[in-house]
Amino acid sequence: MASVMLLPGLACDAGQWHAQIPALRAAGHRVAVSDVHARHATLPEMAVALLAEHAGAWVLIGTSMGGMLAFELLRQAAQRVTALALLGSTARPDTPELLQLRSDAVVRFARGEAADVLRENLPFAIHPSRADDTPLIERYLELVLRAGAEQLIAQNRALMQRPDNRPLLSRIACPTLVACGDADALTPLEHAVEIAGAIPGARLEVIERCGHLMTLEQPDRVNALLLDWLAGLR
């Protein structure tokens, strides 16, 4: 069985997978968490580094930005990817409106306003029913803020440069799982439907009562889904 490579979202680290790592390892999977997004300036450079640093074939599991990095890894070395799971991600490039929002956020990050920006955008990141879930919100803010303003700026810039990955989808030949929160406002369900519809044989799963932060909002549901999918690969 190939190793499982977890690809975090923007400005996140292994803490985003704190509930998944022990569950996957307990099921016998070899698990690694990539940090190349924190060390390189563009998605192609991140992919080159990950390919050089980790030998062999992997099951890639990427959430949000991690899914976008997974597309770049497939573009560069599809033979190294035995299976793919995309959680709350998109194959589309940024729209002009989103590019402007990221540009504005970068300016505010540089001014030291990262916490304010993140709090203002919480309604887009979490399910409405969790608007008052203080432990979840504080866990997410701590996770992202420890990356620091420089990483928030660099990783947003990397995403602003990414290509349209939709032409790649029909060429993905490995088993693929696509999952999305039913209330994900950052990478909406239509994006997941688009990906799953274009990748031959892809499996689509919708996580109920869930926004964009799938691994934090619905950890047990995500664990069950991933373990079931991985068992099917065997």
C-alpha positions in Angstrom: 0.0 0.0 0.0 1.3 3.4 -0.9 2.1 6.0 1.8 -0.6 8.6 2.5 0.6 12.2 2.0 -1.5 14.8 3.6 -1.5 18.2 1.9 -2.7 21.0 4.2 -4.7 24.1 3.3 -3.4 27.7 3.1 -1.2 28.7 6.1 -2.0 25.4 7.8 0.2 22.6 9.1 -0.2 19.1 10.6 -2.6 20.6 13.1 -5.3 20.7 10.4 -5.1 16.9 10.4 -4.9 16.4 14.2 -7.9 14.1 14.2 -7.0 12.3 11.0 -3.4 11.4 11.5 -3.9 9.0 14.5 -7.0 7.4 12.9 -5.1 6.7 9.7 -2.1 5.4 11.5 -4.2 3.2 13.8 -5.6 1.6 10.6 -2.1 0.7 9.5 -1.4 3.5 7.0 1.9 5.2 6.7 1.2 8.9 7.0 3.3 12.0 6.2 2.3 15.7 6.2 3.8 18.0 3.6 5.2 21.4 4.5 6.5 22.4 1.1 3.8 25.1 0.8 5.5 26.9 3.7 9.0 26.7 2.1 8.5 27.5 -1.6 7.0 30.4 -3.5 4.9 28.7 -6.2 2.9 25.6 -6.6 5.2 24.2 -9.3 8.2 24.8 -6.9 6.3 23.1 -4.1 5.6 20.1 -6.2 9.2 19.8 -7.3 10.4 19.9 -3.7 7.9 17.3 -2.5 8.8 14.9 -5.4 12.5 15.2 -4.5 12.1 14.9 -0.7 9.6 11.9 -0.6 10.4 8.8 -2.6 7.9 6.3 -4.0 4.2 6.4 -4.7 1.6 8.1 -2.6 -2.1 8.4 -1.9 -2.5 12.2 -1.9 -5.1 13.7 0.4 -5.4 17.4 0.0 -7.7 20.0 1.5 -8.3 23.4 -0.1 -4.8 24.7 -1.2 -3.6 21.1 -0.7 -5.9 20.0 -3.4 -4.5 22.6 -5.7 -1.0 21.4 -5.0 -2.2 17.8 -5.7 -3.2 18.9 -9.2 0.3 20.3 -9.7 1.9 17.0 -8.5 -0.3 15.1 -11.0 0.8 17.4 -13.7 4.4 16.8 -13.0 4.5 13.2 -11.9 1.1 11.4 -12.3 2.9 8.0 -12.1 3.7 8.8 -8.4 0.1 9.2 -7.4 -1.8 6.0 -6.8 -5.0 7.6 -5.5 -6.3 11.1 -4.8 -8.7 12.6 -2.3 -9.7 16.3 -2.7 -11.5 17.8 0.4 -13.0 21.2 -0.1 -10.9 22.2 -3.1 -11.4 23.6 -6.6 -9.9 23.1 -10.1 -10.8 26.7 -11.1 -8.4 29.6 -11.1 -9.2 32.7 -9.0 -11.8 35.0 -10.5 -10.9 38.7 -10.9 -13.1 39.4 -7.8 -11.2 36.8 -5.8 -7.9 38.1 -7.0 -8.8 41.5 -5.8 -9.9 40.1 -2.4 -6.6 38.3 -2.0 -4.7 41.4 -3.0 -6.5 43.5 -0.4 -6.0 40.8 2.2 -2.2 40.7 1.5 -2.1 44.5 2.2 -3.8 44.0 5.5 -1.6 41.0 6.4 1.4 43.2 5.9 -0.2 45.8 8.2 -0.5 43.3 11.0 -4.3 42.8 10.6 -4.3 39.0 10.0 -6.5 38.2 13.0 -9.0 40.8 11.9 -9.1 39.5 8.3 -9.6 35.9 9.5 -12.3 36.8 11.9 -14.2 38.8 9.2 -14.0 35.8 6.9 -15.2 33.2 9.4 -18.8 33.2 8.0 -17.3 31.9 4.7 -15.1 29.3 6.3 -17.5 27.5 8.8 -21.0 26.2 8.8 -23.5 28.8 10.1 -24.5 26.5 13.0 -20.9 26.9 14.3 -20.8 30.7 14.4 -20.7 30.5 18.2 -18.4 27.5 18.5 -15.6 29.3 20.3 -13.3 26.2 20.7 -13.5 25.5 17.0 -12.9 29.1 16.0 -10.0 29.6 18.4 -8.4 26.3 17.2 -8.7 27.5 13.6 -7.3 31.0 14.3 -4.4 29.6 16.3 -3.6 27.2 13.5 -3.5 29.9 10.8 -2.0 32.7 12.8 1.0 30.7 13.9 2.1 30.6 10.3 2.6 34.3 10.4 1.9 37.2 8.1 4.8 36.4 5.7 3.4 32.9 5.1 -0.2 34.2 4.6 1.1 36.7 2.0 3.4 34.2 0.2 0.8 31.4 0.0 -1.9 33.7 -1.2 0.4 35.0 -3.9 1.1 31.4 -4.9 -2.6 30.7 -5.2 -3.1 33.8 -7.3 -0.7 32.5 -9.9 -2.2 29.0 -10.2 -3.6 27.8 -13.6 -7.0 26.6 -14.5 -6.8 22.9 -13.6 -10.0 21.9 -15.3 -8.3 20.7 -18.5 -6.3 18.3 -16.4 -9.3 16.6 -14.8 -10.2 14.2 -17.6 -6.6 12.9 -17.7 -6.6 11.8 -14.0 -6.6 8.0 -14.1 -6.2 7.1 -10.4 -9.0 6.4 -8.0 -10.4 9.7 -6.8 -12.5 10.8 -3.9 -14.0 14.3 -4.0 -15.6 15.7 -0.8 -17.3 19.0 0.0 -19.1 20.5 3.0 -22.7 21.2 2.2 -22.3 24.9 3.3 -18.8 25.5 1.9 -18.8 29.1 0.8 -15.1 29.2 -0.3 -15.1 26.2 -2.6 -18.8 25.6 -3.1 -20.4 22.3 -3.9 -20.7 23.1 -7.6 -16.9 23.1 -7.7 -16.8 19.6 -6.2 -19.5 18.4 -8.6 -17.5 19.8 -11.5 -14.3 18.0 -10.4 -16.0 14.7 -9.8 -18.0 14.9 -13.0 -14.8 15.4 -15.1 -12.5 12.7 -13.4 -13.4 9.3 -14.7 -14.9 7.1 -12.0 -14.5 9.7 -9.3 -16.6 9.3 -6.1 -18.4 12.4 -4.7 -19.3 12.8 -1.1 -21.1 15.7 0.6 -20.5 16.3 4.3 -23.6 17.6 6.0 -23.5 20.5 8.5 -20.1 21.4 7.3 -18.4 24.5 5.8 -14.9 24.8 4.3 -12.9 23.5 7.4 -13.9 19.9 6.9 -11.2 18.2 9.0 -11.9 20.5 11.9 -15.7 20.8 11.7 -16.6 17.2 11.1 -13.5 15.1 12.0 -15.3 11.9 12.8 -17.2 12.0 9.5 -14.0 12.8 7.6 -12.2 10.0 9.3 -14.9 7.4 8.5 -15.0 8.6 4.9 -11.3 8.4 4.4 -10.9 5.0 6.1 -13.7 3.5 4.1 -12.3 4.9 0.8 -8.7 3.8 1.6 -10.0 0.3 2.5 -11.7 0.1 -0.9 -8.4 0.8 -2.6 -6.9 -2.4 -1.2 
